[in-house]
Amino acid sequence: MYKILKYYYYKQYKFFLKINGKDDIPQFTAMLSVAQNILFNLNAFYLIMASLILKPIIYFDSKDSASSLKVFICLISFVIPFYFIFIYKSKYLKILDEFRTESNQKRINGNICVIIYTICSLIFQVFGFIVLAYNK
């Protein structure tokens, strides 16, 4: 599982490197992209499971400032482990070296897998929010 996560990070890093170049710190944008995608998938999973098991769905009130602080603390506590997995002590350089020598066919297959995963994640996340809207 860790190797898949590293590969997903590697593909995101290469993507952001092509788009923004090294000036926009692609190691951080890739880390945030991976963390955001996983967090949104977990959120969608929670929304779907909560609609099947729990009634009513527990959600944060956007008008409550304490609730906003809770969301911010949850986000920060979720991103910190990704920092230590990918960025701390330049671990992203080791990840880049690990996958740098992949063959052209493996690179194409990897790109296809990442695109399929991203599309399926987006569909899953939208489905989670549809479930939330339907259960309100």
N, C-alpha and C positions, 0 to 999 in steps of 0.2 A: 504494500500500500504506500509506503514511504517513497519508493522508487517512482510510482505513478504520480505522486504529488510533486516530486522533484522534476519529473518530466513536464508536467503541466506548467510548473513555474518556469522551466527552461523555455517552453514555447511562448509563454506570455512575455518573458524577458526579450526574446528575439522579436516578437511582434512590436513591443513598445520601443525597442531599439530602432527598428525600421521606421516607425512613425515619428518619434520625437528625437532620436539621436541620443548620444550620451549626456547631453547638457541637461536633460530633464530627469536624470537619475532613474534609468529604467529598472534597476533592481528594486527600488521602492514602489514604483507604479505596478510592477509585476506582482510583488508581494501583496499589495493592497487589492489588486484584481483577483488574485487567488483567494485571499481571505474573504473578500466581499462575495464572491461566487459561492463559496462554501457556506458562509453565513446565511445567504439568501436561500440556498437549498435547505439548510436546517430549518429556517423560518417557514418555508413552504411545507416541509414535512410536519412541523409542529401544527401549522394551521389545518392541514388535512387530517392529521390524527386527532387533534382537539375537536374538530367538527364531527368526527365519528364517535369519539369516546366521551368528551366533556361537553357539557352544555351549561352555560354559554361559554364562548371562547374568551379567554383572558387576553387582553391587549392593553397597550399603553395609551393613556389619554394624552393627546398632543397639546391640550390646553393647560395641563398641569406641569409646572416647572420642575417639580420633584420627579415626575415621570420622565421628563427630558434628561435630567441628570442620570437617572437609572439607565436610560438607553445609551447615553454617552459612556457610562462606566462599563456597560456590557460590551460595547463596541471596542473600547480600549483594551479590556481584558481579553477579548477575542483576538485582537491584532498582535498583542505582545508576543504570544508563542510563535507566531509566524515570523516575527522579527528575529527571534532566536534560531528558528529553523533555517531561514534563508539568508539573512543579512549579517548577523553578528559574527565577528571575526572573518569577514569576507567569505562566508560559506557559499555565496552565489558564484564565486569564481571557481570553486571546486565542482559545483553543479554544471557550470558551463563547460569545464574541461571534460567532465564525465560524458556529456552528450555531443561534444564538438565533432567527434570522429564518426558519427552515424552515417551510414551510406545514404545515397540519394533516394533509394527505394524506401528505407526506413524513415527518412525525413518526410517523404510524401505520405506514407501510411500514418505517421505521427500527426501530421497536419490534418489529415482527414479525421482521425480519432478525436483530436482536440476540437475541431469544428463540430463534429457530431455531438460530443459531450456538451459543448457550449450551447448548441441549439436545444438539446434535450433539457438542459438545466433551465434555460429560459422558458421553455414550454411548461416545465414542472413548476417554476416560480409563478408564472402567470396563472396556472391552474390553482395554486395555493391561494392567490389573492381573489380569484373567482369564488373559491369556496368560502373565503372570509366574507366577501360581499353578499353572497347568497345566505349566509347564516346570521347576518346582522339583523 
